[in-house]
Amino acid sequence: VHGREHITPIHPSPRRMASARLTTLRARIYPAAEGSRNTTTLYEDDGLTTDYLQGKFAKTDMTCELKENRLILTIHPTVGVFNDQPARRAVVFEVWGLSPKAVIKGLPQGAVVKRQETDTTITLPEQDIRKSRHIVIEKAYDRK
């Protein structure tokens, strides 16, 4: 039985949150119910000051959707600005429960796919944070 899928951003835990810039965005995707769509938002600021009160912060929406056993993963362009914000970042999708027959489309040059028994890791090279990332996985799940 598959529940509603979700996409969760993952950030390594440094000693202090502001001590590490987010140069690689990791997102974990869990199995989805057919026809479902989920969006979550990554919020970032400098982690050191109260500049966010003056609007110095950024948000990045992440969406996953399952239509006709096609999993669509999108990292939308980052909106907003804060001090020491990275201009580029890599993206790593950790997709759980994919079918061995799944076909991944839309991979940019330099992307790396690693399939394991329970999860598939899709690593996309650094790109401007103001541009979207879009991956389509056909035959995503074995449906009975």
Disulfide bonds with the S-S distance in Angstrom:
none
